[in-house]
């Protein structure tokens, strides 16, 4: 007896769902060596890189709130400090603010106040330690010599949790697959007492895999970024 059309359709749907779940889940060898998986995912953050372009931002914090376009230049040239130049513009194109970050040095220039050097730990909800790195398509990662020291365990939904031996610091990565390779969809970093940063990444570029949209949230605020134009030098 030939199967009914409804039964055949149900079989096809089940097969597609199974294929999708298999393709999105970490492979067996990746699960068996989580430290190697994290090391490979974090490796691009160890090289020199420079990115420029334009973005659309939405921020909610004490330093900045609302939606606005911005021109971005971000640079990493280890061992020099990370650099970020963010020119926030009004909808009609006039400059609203110029933010420059070099390591922990933070300068803001506005038409009303001119250039002001500030002492700050974050801008727009992004800790300054990570601000330039996020625009470089990097995300919070353990130091290379720290990865093997963390205690790694797999959770549900393709999440990998790593804790320091004393439990004062943790990293939770969520993976999916892109171009047959693991791709970090989100990472939650926590350090006691009360320091956290959660980064979510979306819409990988079809040819190179960098996140065309990302957002970051910390106790001081949150920011969402969508790239309109991006150039890698």
C-alpha positions in Angstrom: 0.0 0.0 0.0 1.4 3.4 -1.0 1.6 6.0 1.9 -0.9 8.8 1.9 0.2 12.2 0.8 -0.2 13.5 4.4 2.0 10.7 5.8 4.6 11.3 3.1 4.6 15.1 3.8 5.0 14.4 7.5 8.0 12.1 6.8 9.6 14.8 4.7 9.1 17.5 7.4 10.5 15.1 10.1 13.6 14.4 7.9 14.2 18.1 7.3 13.9 18.9 11.0 16.3 16.1 11.9 18.8 17.3 9.3 18.5 20.9 10.6 19.1 19.8 14.2 22.1 17.7 13.2 23.6 20.5 11.1 23.2 23.1 13.9 24.5 21.0 16.7 28.2 20.7 17.6 29.8 17.6 16.2 30.8 14.7 18.5 34.5 15.5 18.3 33.8 19.1 19.2 31.8 18.0 22.3 34.6 15.7 23.4 37.2 18.5 23.4 35.3 21.7 24.4 38.5 23.6 25.2 39.7 23.1 21.6 36.3 24.3 20.3 36.5 27.5 22.3 40.2 28.0 21.3 39.2 27.8 17.6 36.2 30.1 18.1 38.3 32.7 19.9 41.4 32.5 17.6 40.4 35.4 15.3 40.6 37.7 18.2 44.3 37.3 18.5 45.4 38.8 15.2 45.8 42.4 13.9 42.8 43.8 12.3 41.2 47.1 11.2 37.6 47.7 10.3 35.8 50.8 9.1 32.3 51.6 7.9 28.9 52.8 8.9 26.4 51.4 11.3 22.9 52.0 12.7 22.8 52.0 16.5 20.2 51.8 19.2 21.5 52.5 22.7 19.9 52.6 26.1 22.2 53.9 28.8 23.2 56.9 30.9 25.7 58.0 28.2 23.5 57.6 25.2 19.9 56.7 24.4 18.0 56.6 21.2 18.6 55.5 17.6 21.2 57.1 15.4 23.7 56.4 12.6 27.4 56.3 13.2 30.7 56.1 11.3 33.1 53.5 12.9 36.8 52.9 12.8 38.2 50.1 15.0 41.7 48.8 15.2 43.6 46.0 16.9 47.3 45.8 16.6 48.6 43.6 19.5 50.3 44.4 21.8 49.1 48.0 21.4 45.8 49.0 23.0 42.6 48.5 21.1 41.3 51.7 19.4 37.8 52.8 18.5 36.7 56.0 16.8 32.9 56.4 16.7 31.4 59.5 15.0 27.7 59.7 15.9 25.7 61.7 13.4 22.2 63.2 13.4 19.7 62.0 10.9 20.5 64.9 8.6 24.2 64.2 8.7 25.6 66.7 11.2 28.0 65.4 13.9 26.3 64.9 17.3 29.4 63.4 19.1 32.8 62.0 18.5 33.9 59.2 20.8 37.5 58.0 20.8 38.7 55.1 22.9 42.3 53.9 23.2 42.7 51.2 25.7 41.2 52.8 28.9 41.6 56.4 27.6 38.2 57.8 26.8 37.5 61.1 25.0 34.2 62.6 24.0 33.7 65.7 21.7 30.4 67.4 21.2 29.5 70.7 19.4 28.3 72.1 22.8 31.1 71.1 25.2 34.1 70.6 22.9 36.5 67.8 23.6 36.4 66.3 27.1 38.6 63.5 28.5 36.5 61.4 30.8 37.1 58.7 33.3 34.7 55.9 32.5 34.4 52.1 32.6 31.7 51.9 29.9 30.0 53.7 27.0 26.5 53.0 25.8 26.4 49.9 28.0 29.6 48.5 26.6 32.5 48.0 29.0 35.5 49.9 27.5 37.5 46.7 27.7 35.3 45.3 25.0 34.1 48.3 23.0 36.6 48.2 20.1 36.6 44.4 20.0 32.9 44.2 19.5 33.0 46.4 16.4 35.9 44.2 15.2 33.4 41.2 15.3 35.1 39.8 18.4 33.4 38.7 21.6 34.4 38.1 25.2 36.8 35.2 25.4 39.0 33.7 28.1 42.7 34.4 27.7 44.4 31.7 25.7 46.3 30.4 28.8 43.0 30.4 30.8 41.0 28.1 28.4 42.5 24.9 29.6 42.1 25.9 33.3 38.3 26.3 33.0 35.9 23.5 33.8 33.8 23.0 30.7 30.4 21.3 30.6 27.7 21.1 27.9 24.2 22.4 28.7 21.0 22.2 26.7 20.5 24.2 23.4 24.2 23.8 22.3 25.4 25.9 25.2 28.9 25.4 26.6 29.7 26.6 30.1 33.2 27.2 31.5 33.9 28.1 35.1 37.1 29.0 36.8 38.3 26.6 39.5 37.2 29.0 42.2 33.9 29.8 40.5 34.4 33.6 40.5 34.3 33.8 36.7 32.3 32.0 34.0 31.8 32.0 30.2 28.7 30.6 28.5 28.9 30.1 24.8 26.0 29.2 22.5 27.0 27.7 19.2 25.4 27.1 15.8 27.0 26.0 12.5 27.9 28.3 9.7 29.6 27.0 6.5 30.1 23.6 8.2 32.0 25.2 11.1 31.0 26.2 14.7 29.8 29.8 14.9 29.3 31.7 18.2 25.7 32.9 18.4 26.0 34.3 21.9 28.3 34.5 24.9 27.6 35.5 28.5 30.6 36.5 30.6 30.1 36.9 34.4 32.6 37.8 37.1 31.7 38.3 40.7 30.7 40.5 42.2 28.1 41.7 39.7 30.1 42.2 36.5 28.4 40.8 33.4 28.4 41.2 29.7 26.1 39.4 27.3 26.8 39.5 23.5 24.4 38.2 20.9 25.3 37.8 17.3 23.0 37.5 14.2 23.0 37.4 10.5 26.4 36.0 9.5 27.8 37.5 6.3 27.3 34.9 3.6 30.9 34.9 2.4 33.0 35.7 5.5 30.8 34.9 8.5 31.1 38.1 10.5 27.9 39.2 12.3 26.0 41.8 10.4 24.0 42.5 13.5 25.0 42.3 17.2 24.0 43.5 20.6 25.6 43.8 23.9 24.1 44.3 27.4 25.7 44.9 30.8 24.4 46.4 34.1 25.2 49.9 32.7 23.0 49.6 29.6 22.6 48.0 26.2 23.4 48.7 22.6 22.3 47.2 19.3 24.3 47.6 16.1 23.5 46.8 12.5 26.2 47.3 9.9 25.2 49.2 6.8 28.7 49.2 5.2 31.8 47.4 6.4 35.4 47.4 5.1 38.2 45.2 6.4 41.7 46.5 6.0 
